[in-house]
């Protein structure tokens, strides 16, 4: 069997007539690869003493399940057994029935593909061996199909093919044109009669032809990543709507697979699944990388970052000018359309956004296009380690939770000061987690011990928290990330360093979030209240030296030096 290395683009799991199937798409040195994995069954965990109840529930519903004895327990000490279902749909149906019967079910929400990857510590990069077949040989959309696949973690740095996409339309949402900018091909596909145009333009007769031409472009130039500006919530949302109107299937995925588009009714946030390709929105990815701008319009951000903007005269009344150009000056509309695509590509290049997203995936295992994703990142990193310590993760408990105190804010001493020294703790919350051994499993194990300073005693926390000195994972994860960030700084790898910083700082937020399965007020409070203690102690130590602390906030202390000091004397 040949072994191929690659970087994970998309993951899906589906039921087939032969059982569940996991489909992974990779970017490899040999081009795109489709990995098909059979034989993986959905699993969740229930208490040992509920086995008969679960079996009866499955029988009543006509479902076939199997049990596997395991050496695992819940956080409250209940011995568990694994329940395997023959299909994803059956597992979902049985879980709903068990919850309705008030039977404890753990980890039923972990998706089949996610569990397959995390349990093998696969975080973006992997090596795969199996039966290899070349699909569409000699064609632009050629790819490898690997079946009977065996996968393991690997370190591979991909070179991804990127296209920037932007649409133009009327105020009623009728499409005018689609711009596409990539290293292999830059063009605008526009409705209208062919005419002389400085911008590379493909002319089509109508909206249906426009959408079909987009399908053809994706199969011909075969990008790995699609970027844009509000590209999911606007561009693809409208493309999907107009495809339905024109009875066109948007087959933009690899192997001509159709896209799946959905919008959450609660938030109106949209999601797109494009098998084999990743869609990255510029705004969301910049926010994930902690950028902030006065305005998130493409014009404003490109002016601030690049010093250039849109190819349009009146940015405040763009709709009117776009309509006019489509009616009277389509070459100018083509130039404007393509310029928006180019600006997005330049913003991604300037900020190293794609490299940031790749490094975040390699560090945490979250999908390349995952917005936010702090809870998912923590789950990916923590869950497989927890399983090897013979625990199953708890479920979400959004109700009846107690909030933890926020960062410490000291009362300020107003006034004008000659010289103020600002002392900032380096990564205060990650430092506290590492030094005081804050950890979900460490809390469960620590509660079994007495508090004390000996090796067989627990480290004291706050609000009843206490932590085992040896049985924990999070402090070690912080230590590993800290070392990796120091190396990234030495190598001037800004994308990698920023990704690590965001992940490290997210751990407190995750433990303090009721949206995380590991939330416990004793965890979050043992971080923030320890921060309060450190800030107060810092103030006392500084004031004992004869200096005045005039303000403090979370991890920063402001010190008045009581006189005018040069910068050199301040540091002394």
Secondary structure as UniProt FT lines:
FT   STRAND          2..16
FT   TURN            17..18
FT   STRAND          19..28
FT   TURN            29..30
FT   STRAND          31..38
FT   STRAND          43..47
FT   HELIX           48..50
FT   HELIX           51..61
FT   STRAND          65..73
FT   TURN            75..76
FT   STRAND          79..85
FT   HELIX           88..100
FT   TURN            101..102
FT   STRAND          105..106
FT   TURN            108..109
FT   HELIX           112..118
FT   TURN            119..121
FT   STRAND          125..135
FT   TURN            137..138
FT   TURN            140..141
FT   STRAND          143..153
FT   STRAND          162..169
FT   TURN            171..172
FT   STRAND          175..182
FT   STRAND          186..191
FT   STRAND          201..204
FT   HELIX           207..221
FT   STRAND          225..228
FT   HELIX           231..236
FT   HELIX           237..245
FT   TURN            246..247
FT   HELIX           254..256
FT   STRAND          260..263
FT   TURN            265..267
FT   STRAND          270..274
FT   TURN            275..276
FT   STRAND          277..281
FT   HELIX           282..288
FT   TURN            289..290
FT   HELIX           298..306
FT   HELIX           315..317
FT   HELIX           318..328
FT   HELIX           330..351
FT   HELIX           353..364
FT   TURN            368..369
FT   HELIX           374..388
FT   TURN            389..390
FT   STRAND          420..424
FT   TURN            426..427
FT   HELIX           428..435
FT   TURN            436..437
FT   HELIX           440..446
FT   TURN            447..448
FT   TURN            455..456
FT   STRAND          458..460
FT   TURN            463..464
FT   STRAND          466..467
FT   HELIX           474..490
FT   TURN            491..492
FT   HELIX           494..511
FT   TURN            514..515
FT   TURN            517..518
FT   HELIX           521..544
FT   TURN            545..546
FT   STRAND          548..553
FT   TURN            554..555
FT   STRAND          556..560
FT   HELIX           567..571
//
